[in-house]
């Protein structure tokens, strides 16, 4: 065994550069399977973040179906999803450039289906018998009163469309029954988000395709329904959290029943269209995943008998499950390599990796593997996190020194952190930083009650949980109390700024497109999230004082540690003025602060140059703030007041 060089934590030379984060690094998106063919989207940072539609069939090579300059992306709900429809008969995509639906053939756009520049579309469903598509339409003709509906769009070349269902704030998942007589869909209204309460509806359809009687069959303001799907035998499946956990149900002949009652999550918070945690392989046969203790389990369920068989995989996290017959495809994330599109043959129990999201040549001794930790934050309430120790095959820290710790506060805040491999996390651990990836109150994966622990306490419970994670690791001598860092993006950026402002635990922070002013967010954001804070904070403007009390921007007198802000200038979710206002306040106060804006970036960074500059600027910021003696060339950034 080679003797390691002793060097201060945080200053270890690493082969993981910002450039390596994006080299051949793809954002694997949504999957569809039809006629033995697997379709998926992949975002390409090195092509200015554009998203391509890909396909594969056994015996064939992988092909790109979208044109070379085509960016397959919808901005419906701003977060998008559900931007393509691919079947064995026809293929359709929504292009980012115009938000319209286009038909594809042999890698070319052969027909533009919709022609309304004021409208965006998502979540497509094909009706071959009636020669039309059902879709979610988001009408921005009046930007102050955006209207959502379910529309039927003719495929005869006329481009004509009919609004079939309207009158509610949001819709999703239009799904046509096998005989074409009924349309299932989800609907919900402000102030609910889809993980708070949705209604599953069934609409009768005439032969001509007109909507008749609409019946609500499940859900409500206190029940979240997720992913309705039809069985070929006309059973309607859906996921509901009425028991306190998202479990799978079947509806038939006016009644529903739970197919597998388990204190585990078979559903996800529906931030984007087209999400899938289960798939109907054949009548009465379902492949499905559930999450428990942060790990995904893949199973085959026999609906008639209720028997379920676990299918063992190497992936602790599975997403986008789709399939037919014995063909199953999903995005699999392992602990030691990047996520990949996996095709599984259930008959032969063999799998084929279609597309890795990235490559790395890291020695196993260089990879830091997540360790689950649990700690008490309030009496009777525990919190969960993944701890990554600093790891190198060449360096070790001095025995008398504890490593600097970066606490990660994920977005959402209903998202969740898993132990799936992340090269971005390895970027830090390979340099001698420890990481705590916290599933604070409000995170998904621990049941509805855990999600609702954040209701009314955003900026309090999440902050306490992140602080408790840092303090727990300090108590275990796994983190240096003088070099505690917190970072997060979007909602996680708010948790970061709130922790830095209202608590005296952390010594520095990084906010990626984070919220500094809750009032500004409530008054200046898009429709999908415009009432999100009603439950997380309180109704606005009735609770305006509470908004001000929890907004870091109004309490900069309490913020006394350095912060770096990284912000997309085209962000409609958290506009740049949020970061810029905080930066001005810190500059005036004399606190070290850096601001790194990115032109052409929205909410979440997509372009290679942005991703590289962001992480390298963040590292340079910590090195200068903590005086780390490093040998690598650091990014040049301006830090005011330093």
N, C-alpha and C positions, 0 to 999 in steps of 0.2 A: 504494500500500500504506500503510495506517494505521500510524503509528509506535506501537510498544508502550511501555507504561509500565513502568519498571523498579521492581520490588518484590521483596522478599525471598521466596525459595521457601517454599512452605507457607502463605503468607498471602494468596494471590491470591483476590479475590472471584470466586465462581463462580455461575452460574445453576443448577447441578445441586445441588438441595437434597435433604435426606432425604425430603421429601414427594414430590419428583419420582421418586424411586426406586420408589415404590409406586403412583403414579398410573397406572391402567390397566396395571399390571404383573402379568402372569399367570405362574404356574408351569405351563408346558406339560408334560403328562404323557404317558401311554402312548396308543398309537394302535391301532385295529383297522380293517380294511376288509372289508366283506362286502356282496355284492349291489349293487355300485356306490356304496355309502354309506361315508363316512369318519366314524369315531367317535374321540373323544379326550377326555381329562380335562384340566381347567384349574383350578389352585389360585388362589384370589382373596384376596390379602392384605386388601383393603378389605372383605371379608365375613367377617372373623375367621378367614381362612385356609381356609375351606371349599373343597372340591373338587367341581366340577360335571362331569357327563357331557354332552358336546356331540355334535352330528351335522351332516353336510352331504351333500347329493346334488346333482349337477349340475342346474341349473335351479331349485333350491330355496334358501331362505334358511337360514342357520345356526340351529339350534334347540337349546335345552337339553332333554335327555331326563330329567334327574333333577328331583325336586321342588324348589321354591325354597329349602327349608330342608334339603335333603339334602346330606350331606357324604360323598362317595364315597371311602372310604379304609379300607384294611385295616391292622391293626397286627401282622400275622403277621411273625415275625422282627423285630418292632418297626419295621423300615424299610418294610415293606409292599410295594406294587406288585401288579399283577395284580388290581385291585379291581373289574373289570367284565368282562362277556362280552356282546358285541353281535354278533348275526348278523342276516341278513335276516328270520329267523323270530321270534327272541325276544331279550330284553335282560334282563340280570341285573346287579345291583350289590351290593357289600358296603358297608354304611353304618357310618360311624365310631361312631355313637351306641351300637350294640349288637353290631357285628362279625358280624352275620348276613347271609345272602344273601337278597335280595329281588328279585322280578320287577317290571319296569317296563312300563307301557303308557301312551302319550300323556302322559308327564310325571308320572305318578302311580304310587305303589306299589300294585300290585294283589294281591300275594300275598307273604307271608313264607315263604321256603323252608326255612330252618333255624330251630331254636328252642332251641339249647343255649347258655346264657349263659356257660358255661365254655370255649367253643370259639371260635376265630377261623378264618377261611377266606381262601383266596387261590388265584390261578392256575386259573381255572375252564375246564373243557372240556365242551362240550355233546354228548350222545349222543341224537340225536333218535329213533333206532330203539328204544332202550330207555327213552326218556322219563326221562332222568336227567342229572345233572351230575357230573363228576369234579372233585375239588378237593383242595387241600392243607388238611388240618385240623391245627390246633395246639391241643391240649387242655391247658387251664390249671386243671383241677379240682384238681390238686395243684401249687401254684405252685413247689414245690421240685423237681418232677420233671415238667417239661412234656414232653408226648408229641406227636410229629409222625407223620402218616400220610397216605396217599391214600385218600379216601373216595368212595363212590358215593352220591349223594343223590337220592332219588326226587322227581319233579316232579308226582306225582299228587295232591298236597295232603296226604299223610300225614306228610311231613317225615322219613320214615324214612331212615336212612343205614347203609351197610355199610362197614367198614374193609377195603379191598381189599389194601393193602400197608402193612406196618408192620415194626418190628424194627430200623430204622436211625434215626440221630439226625435226619436231615433228608431231605426229598424236594422235588422241584420238577418243573415242566414235564410234567404228565400230558397225553399227546397220543394220541388215538385214531386208528388206521389208517383209511384210506378205507373199507375193507370191514367195519370194526368188530370184526375178529378179534384185534387185538393192541393193547396199550397200551404206549407208550413213556414212559419217565420217567427222571429223574435221582435218584440217592441218594448220600449221603455221611455220614461219621461224624466225630465229634471225634477228634483235634484239627484236622482239615482244615477249611478254609474252601472254598467252591465253586471258587475260583481256584487252590487247591492240588491237590485231587484229588477227582474225582467219578466215579461209575460210571453208564454209560448202559445201561439194562435194557429188555428186551422181555418183556412178560407175555402169554401166550396167554389169550384170553377165550372162554368158552362162549357159546352163543346166549342163555342166561339172564343172562349178564353176570358169571359167577363167574370168578375168577382161576385159571388153570391153571399150567403150567410158566413159571418166570421165568428168563430167560437174560441174563447180562451180556455185552454185545457190544462194549463199548469202555470205556476209562477205567481208573482205578485210583488208588492213593494218590499217584502222581507224575504223573498226567495229568488235566488239567482239561477237562471236556466242557461245552459251552455250547449252548443253544438247539436241541434236537432238533425237527425239523419234518418232516411227511410230504409227499411229492410225491403228486399224485392217482394216479400209476402205482404207488404202494406202495413207492417208494424212500424210505428214511429219511435225511435230511440231519442233520448235526451239525457243530459246530465243536470242534476238539481242538488242544491245544498240545503234542502228543507230539513234534513236530519242534523245539520251542523257541519256536514262534510259533503263535498261534491261527489255524489254517487250516480251510477247509471240506472236509468229507468226505461221501461217500455210502455207505450200507450197503444191500446187496441180496443175497439168496441166500447169506447166511452170510459174506460178505466185505465189506470196505470199501476205499475208495480215496480219495486226496486229489484234489480237483477243481481246485485251483489252489494250487500250492506257491509260497509267497512269504514273504520275511522282512518280514512286516507283520502287523498284528493285525486279524483278522476277528471277534474276540470281545471281551468286556468282563468285568470282575469282577462277578459276579452278587450285588450288594448288595440288589437288589429283584427281585421276581417280574415276569415279563412283558417282559423286555428283548428287543430284536430288532435285529440288525445285517444280517439278510437276510430275504427273503420269496420264497415260491414263487408266481410269476405264472401259470404254466401247466405242464403236464407237461414236465420237462426244461428249464425256463426260470426263471432265478433272478435277482432284483435283489439286489445285495449291496454292502456298504461295507467298506473296510478303512482302517486308519490307518497312516500312515508319516510320520515326521518331524513329527508333530503335526497332520497334515492328513488329512481324510477324502476318499476317492475313491469315487465311485458308478459301478458297472459292471453290465452285463447279461451273465450267463454262460449259454452253451449247454452243458448238461451232457453231451450226447452227443459233441460235437466238442471240447469244452474251450475253445472260442473265447470271448473276453470283449471287450466293447466298453465303453469308458469313456463315461459320460454327464457332460458338463461342467455344473457348477452354480456358483453364486456363493457357495457355503457351504463354508468350510474344515472345519466340523464338522457331521456328519449323525447323527441318532439316531432310534430308533424307526421303522425302515423297515418299512412294511407295504404290501401291494398285491394286486391280482389283474388278470389280463389286461394291458391297457395303462395301468391306473390305479395310480399309485404315490403314497404319502403318507409324509411324514417330518417330523421337527423339524429345521429348517435354521438354523444359526447363522452369520451373516456377521461381518465384522470391523468394520462400521460401523453396524450396527443390531441391535436385540434379536432373539432367536430367534423363529421363526414356524413355524406349521404350513403346509406346502407340499404342494400336490397337483400332480403331474406327469403329463401325458398323453404317454405314450411314443410313441404313433402320430403325434401332431402336433408333438411336441417343444415343447409349450407348458406353462407352469406357472401356477398360480393360488394366491395366498397366501390361505389360509383364515382364519388367525388370527395376528396378531402378538402376541407376549407383552407388548409395551409400545410406547410411542411416545416419540420425542424429536425436538426441533427444533434439534439441535446443528449448527452450521456445521461443514463438514468440517475447517476449520482449528482447531477446538476438540477434535477427536477424536484421542486418542493411540493410535497403531497399534502392535501388538506387534512386536517385533524378536527373532528367535531368537538366543540366545547359547548357547555351549557352552564349558565350562571344565574343567580337570583338577582333581580333588579328591584322588585318591590315585594312586599310580603305576599307570599302565595303566588307570585308571578315570576316565571323563569324566561330567559331569552336564549337564543341559539346563534351560533356563529361558526365559521370555518377558520381555523388558525393555520397559517402557512409559516413555518420557521424559515429563517434565512438559510440558504443552501448553496454550496459551491463545491466543486470537485478540486478546487485549487486553494481556497482561502477559508480561514476561520477567524472568528473574532477573539479579542483578548478575553481571558477568563474572568477578568474583573469587570467586564463591560457587558451591558445588556443592549440588544439592538434597538434602533429606532423602529417604531411601529406605525404603520399606516392602517387606519380604520376605514374600511370602505362602507359607505352608506348607499345602497342601491336606489334606483329610481322607482317610480310608480306613484306612491310608495308601496303599492300592492305587489311589486315584483318579488323575486326571491333570489337568493344566492345559493349556488350549488357547488359541489366539489369537482365539477368538470374542469378539464385542463384549460388554462388561460395563459397564453404567452405574455399578455400584458402583466399578469401577476408575477410570472417568472422573471420578467424584466426587473422587477423590484427585489424579489427574494434572491436573485443571483447577484445582486449588488450589496446584499447584506441587510436588507430591510425585512422585518417581519410584517405579516399581513393578517388582519382580522376582518373577514368578510361577514358582516352582521345581518342576520335575519331579524330585524327589530320588529316590535309590535306593528301590525298592519301588513306584514309579509304574508305571501301565499304559501301554502304547504302545511299549515298547522290547524286547519279548520276555520270555519266562519267566525267563531268567537275570537280567535287570535287576530284575524283580519280586522275585526271591529274594535279591538283594543285601542286602535288609533283614532276612532271616531271622537271628535271633540278635543283630542289631545295631540294633534299634529304640531310638532315643534316642542313638545314636552316629552311624551313617552318615547318617541324615536330617539330623541336627544339623550334621554336618560339611559336608554339601552346601549347606545354607542359609547357613551361615557363609561358605563358599567363594564363593557367589553374591554376597554383600555385599562381600566383600574384592576379588573380581574387578572389580566395578563401581567400587569406590573406586580401584583401581589404574588404571582407565580415566578417572578424573576425572569420573565420572558420578554419584557419590554422596558425601555429606558424612560422613566417618568419625565425626563427633561427633553425628550425627542419624540413626543406623541403627535401624530399628524392625522387629520381626518380629511377625506376627499369624497366627492360624490357628484353625480350629474343630475340635472333636472330637479325632481323632488328630492333626490339624494343631495343635490347641491344646496337645497334649502336646509335640510338637516345639518349639513356641514356648517353653513353660515350661522344657524341657530346655536349649534353646539359651541362654536367659537365665540359667539356673542354672550350667550346666557350662562355658560359654564366655564369654569377655570380649570379645565383638564388638559386641553390640547395646546401645543406650542406653535402650530402652523396648520394651514389648510389649503386645499385646492378646490375651487368651485368650477365645475363644468356646466355652463349654461344653467346655473342655479338661480333660485328665487331669493331675492333679498327683501322684496316688498310684497306682502300678501295682498294688500289693497290693490296695488298695481296689477297683480296677477288676476284678481277677481274682476277688475274693470277692463283689462286689456289682454284677453286671450281668446281662443277660438271656441266655437259652440260646444264641442264635445266635452271640454273641461270647464266650461263657464260657470257651472254650478257645483263642481266637484268639491269645492271648499266648504259648501254648506254643511256637510257631514264631518269633514276633517277639522274644521275650525268653528263654524257657525254661520248663520244666515247673514248675508251682506246686503244692505248697509246696516241692518239692525244691530249687528254685533261688530260694528266698525272699530270700536275701542279695543276689542279682543284682537282684531287683525293688526292694529297698530302695536299692541303690546307684544305680539309674537313676531313682528317684522324686524329683522336685524338692522335694517336701514334706519330705524328710529332709535336705535340703541347703540350707535357706534361708539358712544362714550365708554361702553363696557367691553368693546372689542379691542384687545391689546396685544394681538399676535399677528404675524405676517400671513397674508393670503395672496394666492395667485388666482386670477379669474381667466377662464378660457371660454370664448363666446363666439358662436356663429352669428354673422351679421344679418342673415336672412331668416332668423328664427321666429316663427309666428307663435310658438307656444310660450316661450320665455323670451320676450323681445330684448334686444341688446341694452335698452335703457335700464333694465334691472341691474346688470353688471356695472354699467357705466356710472350709475348713481352711487353704488357702493364704493367703486374705485375712487370717485371724487371725494367721498366722505373720509375714506382712510387716508388719502393723500393730504387732505386738509388737517387731519389729526396728527400726522407725522408717523403713522404706522407703515412699515415696509409693505408695499403692495406692487403687484405686477398685473398687467392687463395684456392678454394676447388675443386680439380679434381675428376672425377668419372670414374673408369675403367668399361668397358663394356657398357657405355652409348653413344648413338649417338646424333643426333640433336633433342632435346626434351627428357626430362627424362621420363623413363617408369617403372623403378624398384622401389619397395616400399622403400627399404633402401635409395635409392638416394633421393626420394621425401622428405622423413622424414629429412634426414641430411641436405638437401639444405635449407629448410625453417627454420629449427631450427638454422642452422649456420647463416643465414641471420638475424634472430631476435637477436641472441647473439651479432652479429656485431653491430647492432644499439644500443643495450643496453650499450655496452662498449664505443662506440663512443660518445653517448649523455649522458652517466652517469646515465642511468635509474636504479632506485632502485627496483629490482624485487624480488619476493619471490620464483619463480620457478627455478629449476636447469637449467642452460643454457648449450648449447652445447659447447664443448671445441674446439676452433679454434685458430690458430696462426694469429695474426695481427702484421705485421711488422711495425716498426716505431711508436708504441703506448706504 
